[in-house]
Amino acid sequence: MKEHTTVQSQAALTACTVIAVDLAKRVFQVAGEDALGKVIYEERIKSRQAFAAFLRGLPAASLDKRRAIQGKRTSQPA
């Protein structure tokens, strides 16, 4: 079993450059990586309402980065 060395703090979340979400059957598994690719944040969120609150709590820069990445991917030819 994986040893967890991550934290669930706002400071760790702010330091993330990539935030990934795994949509499981009953939970949202969230992981965040720093600029070096090391996972520094992990959390299991057990309801849609809590996940919506999590998204609202993300720093504005995180949302801007995600929009920029999405735009970049859609503009590249397949």
C-alpha positions in Angstrom: 0.0 0.0 0.0 1.2 3.5 -0.8 2.5 5.5 2.1 0.8 8.9 2.1 3.2 11.8 2.5 0.8 14.5 1.2 -1.1 17.0 3.2 -4.5 18.5 2.8 -3.8 22.2 3.5 -4.6 25.3 1.7 -0.9 26.1 1.4 -0.2 22.8 -0.3 -3.1 23.3 -2.6 -1.9 26.8 -3.5 1.6 25.4 -4.4 0.0 22.9 -6.9 0.7 23.5 -10.6 -1.5 20.6 -11.7 -4.7 19.4 -10.1 -6.2 16.1 -11.3 -9.6 14.7 -10.5 -10.6 11.1 -10.7 -14.3 10.5 -10.8 -14.9 7.3 -9.0 -18.4 5.7 -8.3 -18.8 7.3 -4.9 -16.0 9.9 -4.4 -14.0 12.5 -6.2 -10.3 11.7 -5.7 -8.3 14.9 -6.0 -4.5 15.1 -6.4 -2.2 18.0 -6.9 1.4 18.1 -8.2 4.0 20.7 -7.7 6.2 22.1 -10.5 8.6 19.1 -10.2 5.7 16.6 -10.7 5.7 15.4 -7.0 2.2 14.8 -5.6 1.9 17.2 -2.7 -1.9 17.2 -2.1 -4.5 14.4 -2.0 -8.1 14.4 -0.9 -11.2 12.2 -1.2 -14.3 14.3 -1.5 -17.5 12.3 -0.8 -20.3 14.5 -2.2 -21.0 16.7 -5.2 -21.7 19.6 -2.9 -18.4 19.2 -1.2 -16.7 19.0 -4.6 -18.4 22.2 -5.7 -17.2 23.9 -2.5 -13.6 22.6 -3.2 -13.7 24.1 -6.7 -15.0 27.4 -5.4 -12.1 27.4 -2.8 -9.4 27.0 -5.4 -7.1 30.0 -5.9 -8.1 32.0 -9.0 -4.7 31.4 -10.6 -5.5 27.6 -10.6 -8.7 28.2 -12.6 -6.9 30.5 -15.0 -4.2 27.9 -15.7 -6.8 25.2 -16.4 -8.6 27.4 -18.9 -5.3 28.2 -20.6 -4.4 24.5 -20.9 -7.9 23.6 -22.2 -7.6 26.3 -24.9 -4.1 25.2 -25.8 -5.3 21.6 -26.4 -8.3 22.5 -28.5 -6.2 24.7 -30.8 -3.8 21.9 -31.7 -4.6 19.8 -34.7 -5.5 16.2 -34.0 
